[in-house]
Amino acid sequence: MKYIKYPDKNTWAQILKRPTIESTDLFNIVGNVIKQVRNGGDNTIKQLEKKFDSVELDKIKVTEEEFNVAEQQVPQDLKDAIISAHQNISTFHKAQAFEPIKITTAPGVTCEQRSVAIENVGLYVPGGTAPLFSTVLMLATPAHIAGCKNIILCTPPRRDGTIHPAILFAARIAGVTQIFKIGGAQAIAAMAYGTETVPKTDKIFGPGNQYVTAAKQLVSLNDVAIDMPAGPSEVEVLADESCNPAFVAADLLSQAEHGTDSQSILVSTSDDVITKTIAEIKRQSELLPRQELINKSLDHSLCILVNNIEEAIAITNTYAPEHLVIATKNYHDIANKITHAGSIFLGNYSCESAGDYASGTNHTLPTKGYARAYSGLNLDSFCRKITLQEITREGIKSIGETVSVMAKGEQLTAHQRAMTIRMEEINK
């Protein structure tokens, strides 16, 4: 990890740049994949799976038999853990249920708002370096609670053409209706436009690498909605002398093992904390099986020493981390000053991996600084809000003149006439 001491504020933007893919043709590459899938459907998907995931597929849809076999292959302790996590995630997301609004804004004018589930949703679950069955729970559980009719899931197959059994088990538990063995940009294209086998969806959810993120952004320009531009995972730990450096190192490493383009950042007011954390990272990383991948991620990760806690807060809000662990004495006070973060973990014992799996909050969060404008995934993400209004004869008397004058002011005569014709009728 690179250690930066007391950086000048003018350098923060440069220092906090996320790692990016080397190719300058990212959108051209992804756009070509999307075009191929739109034109070629299932056959093209099979060709792309052979090219990108090194697997030859006869069928891309997971069969009922595959679900049944998978259930037998998942160890009971993992089944129990998945079920327990699903219950906590369900509890938290059920609590987010929208209460319909109905209010009289003026005599004879009633306005309402109600929530309606998105009917067809597409979920993407990465599978390149780990079987992320936890992401299945995070995406499908709120979709099912919201009442989405068709919950489609795409995930990359393994080399033998199967899906990891825990992913299939979690999908069953969480309410997924159909699963397809498709990864990368081709999966996003399939869910955006549909193929002979994959249904077209109305909104696509889920994290992924930079190719997946680019594909989501491209298809969202005209054809389908997306949750957010969620890309490579990242974590920041904001720590003072009260933290446990071993805990801090463990949290930084937990993100580093996601992928080579993940990023981990430590911001601290203490040189001693940073020095001890770096030593702990070296010690702990040598015990981890994904050490080579972790080392590549740590190559573009940072330790930043700041002058005081106010500066730590300011640099945090500048970075806008996906995950933020606040390992300080007065973590509640600091959290109240954080305006840009996807999800915040309070105190030494709130490890980020708890949120990844089983605390109940959603782990699909805005990355790359998008926490400045986007929320993490929640129940509302799977719903649409529809407004209704009822205007009676009394309502025409209440707001008719206001509408008429405003329409006239905007020089929209037909708008004005739509109201005045009613005003004339009730005044006869």
N, C-alpha and C positions, 0 to 999 in steps of 0.2 A: 504494500500500500504506500502511496505517496503521502509524505508528512509535510503539511504546509503550516507555517507558524505566522500568526497575526497578519493575514492577508489584508491588503488595502481594499476598501469597499469597491473601488473602481475595477478591481480584478475579479470580483466574485462571479460575474456572468461567465467569464472565460474559464475560471476554475471549476465551476459547477456544471459545465457542459456534459451531457450524457454521452456514453459511447454510441457510435453510429456505425452502420454497416459501411464497409469500404467502397462498395460499388456506388457509382453516381447514377446508375441506371436502374435503381430499385423499382421505381414506378413503371418503367418500361418493361422490366422483366415480369412484374406482377400483372400488368395490364395485358401482356401477351398470354399469360396463363388463363386469365379470366376470359379473354376472347376465344381461346381454344375450347374451354369448357362450354361456353355458350353455343358454340357451333357444333361441337362433337359429342356432348353429353356423356353418357356412361362409358363409352369406349375410350374417349379421351381421358377421362378420370383414371381408368385402369392403366393407360399408358403413362400418365403422369405419376401414378403411385409406383410404377416400376422404376421410373426415372429418379424420383425424389426420395422414396421410402424403400427402394430395393425390394419390392414385394410384388408378386404376380397374383392377381385376384380373379377368381371365377365370378364371384358375386360381391357386390359392395355393401349390401344390406345384411345386418346381423340377423340370423335366424332364431326362431324360438328354441331350437335344439342347442344353439350356442349359448343362449342365456342359461338354459338348464345345466349344461356342462360347467359353465363358469361358476354357478352357485355352489356346485360340489367341490370346486377347486379352491375356494376362498376359505382360509383357516377360520375357525369359530371365533377366536379372539379378535380377528380383524373384522369379521361380521358384526360382532358386538360393538366394536369401536365405531364402525360406520353408522350403525343404528343409533348409538348414543349421540354422536355428532349431529346426525340428522334431526334428532329430537330438539337439541339446543338451537340449531339453525331455524327449525320450524317455529319454535317458541318466540324467538326474537323477531322473525319476519311476520308472523301472525299479528304481533303487537303493532305492526305498522299499518294495519288495515285502515283504509280511508273511510271516514264518516261522511255520508252524503250531506250536502248543504241545501237548505231551502229557506229563502228569506224574502221578505217583502221590502223592496228598496224604495218604493213610493206607493201611494194608494192605488190599488189595482194593477200593480206591477210585481210579479213574483219571479224570482230568479233561482235556478237550481244548478247544482253540479253533482254529477255522479261518476263513478269509476267503472270502466268496462275493460275486461282483460283483452290483450292482444291475442287474436285467435291462433296465429301460426308463428311460432318462434323457433329460431335456429340457434343451437348452442355449440360453441367450439371448445373442445378440451384438448390442450396440447399433450403430446406424448413423446416428444423427441428424446428427452433425457430422463424422464421419470413418468410412471403411470399416475397421472394426477386425478385420482378418483375423488379427492376432496373438492376439486373444481366442479365435478359433476353435481355434488350436493349443493354447492354454492349457487350454481346456475339453475338447476332443475327444481330445487325446493321452492324458491319464491315463485317460479313460473307456475308450478302446480297449485300453490296456495292462491295465486292470483286468479286461477281458473282458465289458463291458456288451454285451448282445445287440442292443438297439435304441438307437441314438444319434440323437436327433431334434434338429434345430437350427432356431430361428426367428430371423429378422433382418428389419428394416424394408426394404422395397423402395425403389428410387429412383423418381423421378417418372415414368420411362418403363416402370415395372413390372418392371425387372430387378434382380438382385442384383449388387453389384460383383464383377467376375470374380475378383479376388484372394481374396475370401471363399470363393467356390466352389472355387477351386483348393486353398486351404488345407484346406477341409473334406474334399476327396478324399484329400489327403495324410494327414490325421489320423484318418480312419476314420469320418466321419459317414455315417449310413445314409440319412437323409432330411432335406431342407431345405424350409422353408416361408417364404413372403414375408409375414411378420406382425411388426409391431412393438408396442412398448409393453405396456400392461396386457392388451390383447386377446391378445397372444402368450402371456403367462403363463397366462391363463385357458384358452386352447386346449390348452396342454400339461398343465394340471392336470386338465381334465375330458374332453378329447378332443372331436373333432367328426367329421363325416362323413369328413373327409380326414386330420385330424391325430390320431395315436394318443395315447391317454392315457399319461402317464409316471408313474413312481413318485417321482422326485426331480428338482427343477429347479435349474439352476446358471446363474450368470452375473451380471454387473454391469448397471447401468442407472441411469436417472434416478430421481427420487423417486417417480414414478408406478409404475415397474417394481418398485422396492423395496417400495412399499406393497402392490402386487398380490401379490408373493411372500409377504409377511407374512400377508395375508388368506387366501390359499389354503392356507397351511401350518397354519392353525388347526385344520382338520379333515380335509383331503382329500389333501394331498401334502406330502412333505418338501422342504426347500430347503437350499441350501448354507450361506448366511449372509445377513444383511441388507446386502448390498454396494450402496452408493449412489454418489453423486458422488465423483469421485477427489480425493485430497488428498496433499500431501507436506509434510514438515517437514525443514528442513536445520538441523542443530545444528553451529555453526561457531565456531572460534576464530581467532586472528590468523594461524595457519598455512594457512588455506584460500586458495583462489583465488577472489576475488569474481566473476570472469567465469563460472567454473564454477558457483558457487552461483546466480547469476542465471539461468543456462541451465536448471538443474534446477527452479527455481521456475517459470519460464515454461513448461517442458515439461508441468507439471500444469495451469497456468492455461489452456492452449489446449484442454484436454479439453471444457470447457463453462463457462457462466456461473455454475453452482453449484459449480464446483470451488474448492478452497482451497489456498493456498500459504502456508507459515509459515516464517520465519527466526528462530531463537533463537540469540543470540550473546552472548559475553562482551565483545565489542569494538564500540564505537561506530564506529570507523574501518571495520571490516568491513561493518557495516550501511550506512553512508553510501556506501561504494564499490559495494556490491551494488545499492543503489537506483539509483545512477547507471548501472550496467551494465544493469539491468532496463529503464530508459528507453531506453538506446541500442540494446539488442538487440531490444526489442519493436517498435521502429520499422522493423526489417528483416523482420518476420514477417508473412505474409499474413493471419493470423487475428487481427489487432491489435484489432479492435473487440470480439471475443469475449474476448480476453485482458484487455483493460482492465476489462471488467465483472467478470471473475473476480478481478482484483487489487483491485477496490473493497472486497471483504470478505476480503482477505488481510492478513497481519500481519508486521511485524518487531518482535521483542521483545528488548530489551537486558536482560541479567540480571547479577547481581553476580559470579557465579562459576560454575564448571562443575557443581558440585553442584546449584545452583539450576536450571541448564539441564536436567540430568537429571530433576529433580523435575517441572519443568513439562512435559517431554516425556512422562513417564509419566502425567501428568494428562491430557494431550491424547490419548494413545494413537493416534498417526498410522498411517494406512494404509502409507505409505512413509516411511522415515526415512533420510536421508543424514547420516552422521557425518563431517564434514570438519574433523577436529581432529588434533592431534599423536598422542595416545594413544588412537586410536579403538577399539582392541580392548578396552582397560580400560573405556572408557565403554560400549561395547556390552554388556559383561557386567553392567552395572547397569541396562540397559533391560529392563523387565519387560512393557511394553505397547507393542507395535508389530506391524504386519502383516509387513513385510519390511524388513531393515536393509541399508544400502549403506555399505561401510567404506572410508573414505579419499577423497582428492580425485579419484581416477580411476574410482571406482565410481559412474558416473552411473546415475540411476534408470531411464533409458530402456533400459539394458542388460538390466535385469530385466523390463522391459515386453516385450522382444522375444526375446532370444537367449542370455542367460547360462545358462538352464536352469531357474531357479526359476519358480514360478507367479506370474502377476501378478494373479490374482483373489484379492483380499484384503479383510479386514474394514475398513469405513470407519465414520465417525461415532462413533468411540470403542469400537466393538465388538471391537477388538483386545484389550480387557481380558478377553474371554471366548471369542473365536473364533480359530481358526487360519486361515491362508490355505489355498486349495485345494491338495489333495495326493492321492496315490493312494488313501489310506484313505477320502477323501470319496466315492468311487464304489463302496465295498465295505460289506458288512455282516459283522460278526463273529458267528459261531454257536458256542456252547459245547456240548460233549457231555460226558456222564459215564456211566461204567459201574461199577456196584456189584455185586460178587460176594457169595457167601455169607460169605466172609471180611470183605468190606466191611461187611455188615450187623452183624457182630460188632464191627467197629471203631468205627462211628459211630451204630449203632442207638440206644443209650441216650442219646447226645447229642441226636439228633433228637427222640426221644420226650419227653425232659425239656423241651426248648425249646418244642415244640408244646403240651405241657400248660401251660407257663408263659404262653403266649399264648392259652390257652383255645380252641384249635382242635383239637377232639377228633378230627375226621375225619383231620386231618393226622397226629395221633399214631397213630391206628389204622392208617393206611397203612404205617407203619413197624412197629408192634408185631405186626401180623398176620404179617409176614415173620420177625420175631424169634421168634415162637412156632413157626413152621413149621420153622426150622432148628434149633430146640432140642428138637424131638420125639425 
